[in-house]
């Protein structure tokens, strides 16, 4: 991302400003993805009904 800004001739102050403003959004997206994946995996685990143990 840093290289893209440099190639676009974006100044250091604007790059730092963008990073500071976008960091909470990226963290929110990351946390949301993690919780969605966990809930999906737990849902799959609950939906599996094993009748025999085959150590698989």
Long-range contacts (C-beta under 8 A, 24 or more apart in sequence): none
